Amino acid sequence: MAIDDTPLDLSSIKPQPFAQRRNKVTVADFARVGRPGECITDWLNNLPQILAGRDLREIIQAIVRARRADCPVILAMGAHVIKCGLSPVIIDLMERSIITCLALNGAGSVHDSEIALFGATSEEVAPGIAERTFGMAAETADFLNGAIASGHRQGLGMGKAIGQRLLEVRAPHGGVSLLAAGARLGVPVTVHVAIGTDIHHMHPSASGEALGATSQHDFRVFAGQVARLAPEGVLINAGSAVLLPVVIEKAIAAARSAGHDVGPFVGVNLDFIQHYRGGLNPVKRADELGGRGYRLTGHHEIVIPLLAAGVLAALDDRKEANGG
């Protein structure tokens, strides 16, 4: 059967005046050229009111609103954020009561502890496997497995158990430890593990009972913080593609099943590649629960300090405006 290849007759097309068209971009949204010596607030205000330029400013304002309303700002983060050297930035936000809860995966607790104890972390995997030495650092395993077992006996969560032990041994670099900062400041730092994913799980000193009990305790602590997000809290996932997004999902589900609204809240996924589960939790969940979800793509070592600087500048501007 022959196919009709008659061209479309365009004579019936009905052009409309440009003034009647809806436009997503206007010249008012364009970036402004900065001037030498401008502060971070000026730099942010010069960004285009388009896409990530707009989103970054809205995320900053959401964090400021949350803290002014005494609502949580929860940061869930993968170990890469620590390996990018960002712990001092995050600790500063904890000390200023801007971050009110921090959640780590198991790798985060490993790298944070090694930095605190030895001032170095992140071994080369391929040579270590080839040489049969990967993950075999005795001091790391002994410290973590000992702290977790002790915490289990005391009924503590994993994050608090490790943080307290770092303070007790006066870790040489404890000033840049997130876990130690949480224990020192009374800021919840929770650790969420999948057994078999972290190097100290390979050692004979590892206790599945202690790992499971202390991480389960931390899940309940984290879910308790998530339950308090409504009406203006902020929940950020940074650099965790799977584990922490699914922990966030289950924490939201548990909190809602227990009678807490959770939403509306602002959910943010920060990563240099946007993954499926991070886009769901917390971004899509925030939208579904009446809040707002954002995806901000970029390198952690640039985006997180920029976000922190913007929040501090905005809070300082508010303080000056109120005569503080």
C-alpha positions in Angstrom: 0.0 0.0 0.0 1.3 3.4 -1.0 2.0 5.9 1.7 0.6 9.4 1.3 3.6 11.9 1.3 1.6 15.0 0.6 3.3 18.0 2.5 1.2 19.7 5.2 -0.6 22.8 4.0 0.6 25.7 6.2 -1.9 28.2 4.8 -4.3 27.6 7.7 -1.7 28.4 10.4 -2.9 31.2 12.6 0.0 33.4 13.9 -0.6 35.1 17.3 0.8 38.4 18.6 4.0 37.9 20.6 2.5 39.9 23.5 0.0 37.0 24.0 2.7 34.4 24.3 3.9 33.1 27.7 7.7 33.3 28.0 9.9 31.4 30.5 12.8 33.9 30.2 12.8 37.7 30.3 15.6 40.2 30.3 14.8 41.0 33.9 16.0 37.5 34.8 19.4 37.9 33.3 22.6 38.0 35.3 24.1 41.2 36.3 27.8 42.0 35.9 29.6 42.1 39.2 32.1 44.6 40.4 35.5 44.1 42.1 35.2 43.9 45.8 31.6 42.8 46.0 30.5 40.5 48.9 29.0 37.1 48.6 25.5 38.6 48.9 26.2 40.8 45.9 27.6 37.9 43.9 24.5 35.7 44.6 22.2 38.6 43.7 24.0 38.9 40.4 23.2 35.4 39.4 20.5 35.0 36.8 17.0 34.3 38.1 17.0 31.2 35.9 17.4 27.5 36.7 20.1 26.8 39.2 20.9 30.5 39.7 17.3 30.9 41.1 17.3 27.6 42.9 20.5 28.3 44.8 19.1 31.5 46.2 15.8 29.8 47.1 17.6 27.0 48.9 19.6 29.5 50.9 16.4 31.4 51.9 14.7 28.1 52.8 17.5 27.2 55.2 17.3 30.7 56.7 13.6 30.5 57.1 13.8 27.1 58.7 16.3 28.2 61.4 14.4 31.4 62.1 11.2 29.2 62.6 13.2 26.8 64.8 12.6 24.0 62.2 15.2 21.3 61.5 17.9 21.5 58.8 18.9 17.9 58.2 21.9 17.0 56.1 22.4 13.4 54.9 25.7 13.0 53.2 27.9 10.4 51.6 31.5 9.9 52.4 32.7 11.8 49.3 31.8 15.0 51.0 34.3 14.3 53.8 36.9 13.2 51.2 36.4 16.6 49.5 37.7 18.3 52.6 34.4 19.9 53.6 34.2 18.8 57.3 35.3 22.2 58.6 32.5 23.9 56.7 29.9 21.5 58.0 31.1 21.6 61.5 30.9 25.4 61.4 27.2 25.1 60.4 26.7 22.7 63.3 28.3 25.1 65.7 26.1 27.9 64.5 23.0 25.7 65.0 22.2 25.9 61.3 22.6 22.1 60.7 20.5 20.5 63.4 21.0 16.8 62.4 23.6 15.0 60.3 23.2 11.5 58.8 26.2 9.6 57.5 26.5 6.2 55.7 29.0 3.7 57.1 31.8 4.9 54.8 31.3 8.4 56.2 32.0 7.1 59.7 35.1 5.3 58.5 36.6 8.3 56.7 35.6 10.7 59.5 37.2 8.5 62.2 40.4 8.0 60.2 40.8 11.7 59.6 40.3 12.3 63.3 42.7 9.7 64.4 45.4 9.8 61.7 44.9 12.9 59.7 44.5 10.8 56.5 42.1 8.5 54.8 40.9 7.0 51.5 43.3 4.1 50.5 43.8 3.0 46.9 41.4 0.1 46.3 42.9 -1.7 43.3 46.5 -2.0 44.5 45.2 -3.0 48.0 43.0 -5.8 46.6 45.9 -7.0 44.4 48.2 -7.0 47.4 45.6 -8.6 49.7 45.8 -5.6 52.0 42.7 -3.5 51.2 40.6 -2.7 54.2 43.0 -4.4 56.6 44.1 -1.4 58.6 44.2 -2.8 62.1 43.8 0.5 64.0 40.7 1.5 62.1 38.9 -1.7 62.6 39.9 -2.0 66.3 38.8 1.6 67.0 35.4 1.4 65.2 34.4 -2.1 66.2 35.4 -1.4 69.8 33.5 1.9 69.9 30.4 0.3 68.3 30.5 -2.7 70.7 30.8 -0.4 73.7 28.0 1.8 72.4 25.8 -1.3 72.0 26.4 -2.2 75.6 25.4 1.3 76.7 22.3 1.4 74.5 23.8 4.2 72.2 23.4 4.8 68.5 26.5 4.2 66.3 27.1 7.9 65.6 27.1 8.9 69.3 29.2 5.9 70.3 31.9 6.7 67.8 31.8 10.4 68.5 32.1 10.0 72.2 35.0 7.6 71.8 36.8 10.1 69.6 36.5 12.7 72.4 37.6 10.2 75.0 40.8 9.3 73.2 41.4 12.9 72.3 41.9 12.1 68.7 44.7 14.3 67.3 42.6 15.7 64.5 39.3 15.6 66.4 38.6 19.2 65.6 37.7 18.3 62.0 35.6 15.2 62.9 31.9 15.4 62.3 31.2 12.6 64.7 33.3 14.2 67.5 31.6 17.6 66.8 28.2 16.0 67.1 29.1 14.5 70.5 30.6 17.7 71.7 27.8 19.9 70.6 24.8 17.6 71.3 23.9 17.6 67.6 22.5 14.2 66.5 24.9 12.5 64.1 23.5 9.2 62.9 25.2 6.4 61.0 23.3 4.1 58.7 25.2 1.0 57.6 24.6 -1.9 55.2 26.5 -4.8 56.8 29.4 -5.8 54.6 29.9 -2.5 52.9 32.6 -1.0 55.2 36.2 -2.1 55.8 35.9 -2.8 59.5 33.1 -5.3 58.8 35.7 -7.6 57.3 37.6 -7.9 60.6 37.0 -10.6 63.2 36.3 -7.9 65.8 33.2 -6.9 64.0 29.9 -7.8 65.7 26.8 -8.0 63.5 24.7 -7.7 66.6 26.4 -4.4 67.6 26.4 -3.0 64.1 22.7 -3.8 63.6 21.5 -2.6 67.0 23.5 0.7 67.0 22.5 1.5 63.4 18.8 0.7 64.1 19.0 3.0 67.1 20.3 5.7 64.8 17.5 5.1 62.2 15.0 5.8 65.0 16.9 9.0 66.0 17.0 10.1 62.4 13.3 9.3 61.9 12.5 11.4 65.0 14.2 14.4 63.4 12.4 13.8 60.1 9.1 13.8 62.0 9.8 17.4 63.0 10.3 18.8 59.5 6.9 20.3 59.0 6.1 23.1 58.3 9.4 24.7 57.1 12.2 22.3 57.7 14.9 21.5 55.1 16.2 18.0 54.3 19.3 17.8 52.1 20.9 14.7 50.6 24.5 15.3 49.4 26.5 12.7 47.6 24.6 9.5 48.5 23.1 7.7 45.5 21.3 4.9 47.1 21.7 4.1 50.8 20.8 7.5 52.4 17.9 8.2 49.9 16.3 4.9 50.9 16.9 5.7 54.6 15.2 9.0 54.0 12.2 7.3 52.3 11.8 4.9 55.2 12.1 7.6 57.8 9.4 9.7 56.1 7.2 6.6 55.9 7.8 5.6 59.5 7.2 9.2 60.8 3.9 9.5 58.8 2.7 6.1 60.0 3.4 7.2 63.5 1.0 10.2 63.0 3.4 13.0 62.0 2.7 15.1 58.9 6.4 15.5 58.0 5.4 17.9 55.1 5.5 20.5 53.8 9.3 20.7 53.8 12.0 21.6 51.4 14.0 18.7 49.9 17.3 19.2 48.2 19.6 16.7 46.4 23.1 18.0 45.9 25.4 15.9 43.7 27.6 16.2 40.6 25.5 13.5 39.0 21.8 13.3 39.6 20.8 9.8 40.5 17.3 8.2 40.5 16.8 7.6 44.2 18.2 11.0 45.2 15.7 12.6 42.9 12.9 10.7 44.7 14.1 11.2 48.3 14.0 13.9 49.3 13.2 15.9 46.2 10.0 14.3 44.8 8.8 13.4 48.4 9.0 17.1 49.3 6.8 18.0 46.3 4.3 15.2 47.1 3.9 16.4 50.7 3.2 20.0 49.8 6.7 21.4 49.9 9.3 22.1 47.3 12.0 19.9 45.9 15.3 21.0 44.3 18.1 19.3 42.4 21.4 21.2 42.5 24.1 19.7 40.4 27.8 20.5 40.9 31.0 19.5 42.6 30.6 19.3 46.4 33.8 21.1 47.0 32.4 24.2 45.3 28.6 24.0 45.8 28.6 23.3 49.5 30.9 26.1 50.6 29.0 28.5 48.3 25.7 27.4 49.9 27.1 27.8 53.4 28.5 31.2 52.6 25.2 32.3 51.2 23.3 31.1 54.3 25.8 32.9 56.7 25.6 36.1 54.7 21.7 36.0 54.6 21.6 35.3 58.4 24.0 38.2 59.0 22.0 40.5 56.8 18.8 39.6 58.7 20.6 40.2 62.0 21.8 43.7 60.9 18.3 44.6 59.6 16.9 43.7 63.0 19.5 45.8 64.8 21.4 42.8 66.1 
